[in-house]
Structures are given as structure tokens and as C-alpha cells.
Amino acid sequence: MPAGRRRRHSAPTEPVVPAGPATVDLHTHSARSDGLLEPTVLVAAAFAAGVRFLSLTDHDTLAGYREIVSIGIPTGMTVVAGVEINCIVREEQGLWEGELHLLGLGVDADDETFETALARQRAARRTRFGQILARLRQLGMPVDDEVATLAATDDDALGRPSVARALIIAGHATSVEDAFRRLLGHGMPAYVPRDGMGPAEAIREIRAASGLPVLAHFSDAAQRIGLVRELVDLGLGGLEVHYLGFDASTVASVGAVADSLGLVPTGGTDYHGDQGPYADAHARLWVPDALRERVEAALA
């Protein structure tokens, strides 16, 4: 996740020290949504770093996964079809930006009903994207030229990180984090609320497409265990425990919630590319190898 979107996470006080090179990364993003690398380039970088069990979890699109499959996956690597869905929650639940993020791991990339649901999400993204650009024009910071070639097809899922990068190019921001902090983040001048699925619908759609619904980077899991239980009742199957942005104590507390509720633990870098090469993120990631077996068993 770009640094500008980690507002709920303070600087780690007890950094996770990898016991060895991680072979599992189940949370990554490519240029088909709000990442920087082409899908095949990302896969090659992950393989070179030692990852053998990968999921490309672009926002609201499986286009990148389909590209990877059509071109070919490196021998010895398994790439799981995945997607990330930003779910709208009730305002009274008091969550940052009124959202929960769900990963759909192992979804059927050929499921037409699921693809229709994702197409609706992408359409809502495009509407919001246009509204953000309009806000920036009103603020005297137009970036239309900079974003004109960001996405050529409906399969590309546009997001705020792309606007943030355009703001950097145009000289209106110094970094993605700066763009979110001053302009694009919740309550800032160019912020536009999201529209789309709620958690119940997203979980239902992921399950119907044979996928495992996983609650992503929810550092407050222990403090909001009642909310997590509600999601379990709706069909939630996993919890992202070994997240690159978590410190050691958060990994422990989120892992305890996963154990107590019988959720499959997952983990990943949430790599987008703004913070440097994939190898740099991978060097700080620790996901136990045994986690792969639990995820594969759940998907089976």
C-alpha cells in the first residue's frame, strides 16, 4: 500500500525480523490498478526475490492475472488469481474513510457473474476518478494531461495513487504520501467518497466465485473483534496477519484473532512500487512457509 494510505498505522516500534526469505506473497498490485509495474514484470521480480506462491490482488480487476497466465508463469511458481475490493461500511462503525478492504484469493477468473460485479466496481472507480480530477481543476491544480494515458481499457481500475503520481509530475506534490496528506485523503480538498459494494456483497461475490474472502491489513482486529465476528458470520474466511506494514506486536494480536475465530492467516507486501523495487519490500517481509498449506487447503 502506498505510504499515503497508511494513516492508521504508526511507525513500527517492534519491527518484524524475517527468519528467512519469504516464499509467499498474497497481496500485490500491478499497473492494472494502482501499482506501477506491469503484471509480468511484477511476477518476474517476485520470482527473482524467492517468492513461489504469489497472488496478484489488483483492485476490482483480474486483467493482470489473465495477462500472466496467457504469457506464462515461471516454472516452480504458483500464481493465485486474486482481487482487492474496497468495501463501503456504515458511518457509525467509525472506520477510516468508511472502508474495509477484502481480498478475494483463488477466485475463478472465468466466472462471468463475478466479472460483472467487478465491472460495476470499476465503473464506480472511473466516476470517482473523474470527480477528483474536477475537484483538482477547481483548486487550480489540473492534472488531466498527466493522467490521460493511465488506462486504456475498462479492465484497468483507476485509483487515487494514480492521481497522486500525476500531481507529483505536475509539481503539485512531492510524494504520494504528500498528495494524500494535503489533497486526496479523507477530509482533504480533493477527496471524493467512494461508491460500491459493502462487505456482505463482496464476501458473497467472492464466495460465489470459489474464492476465499480475506480481511486485509486490519490492524484493529483485536480491538474490533466484534466487527470481525460479524464478517465471519457473513462468510469471511481469512485474515491478513503477516502484513508488511505491521510491527511484531500487531502481527501477534491480529494472529491471535485469526486463531480464535478459525480464520486462515495470510500475508503479503501490498506492493505498489512507490517505495522502491520489489526486492526492497520483499527483504522486510516474513510469511511462514506453512501458511501456504493452509491457504491451499482452504481454496481446495
Secondary structure by P-SEA (a helix, b strand, c coil): ccccccccccccccccccccccccccccccccccccccaaaaaaaaaaacccbbbbcccccaaaaaaaaaacccccccccccccccccccccccccccbbbbbbcccccccaaaaaaaaaaaaaaaaaaaaaaaaaaaaccccccccccccccccccccaaaaaaaaaaacccccaaaaaacccccccccbbbbbcccaaaaaaaaaaabbbbbbccccccccaaaaaaaaaaacccccccccccccaaaaaaaaaaaaaabbbbbcccccccccccaaaaaaabbbbcaaaaaaaaaac
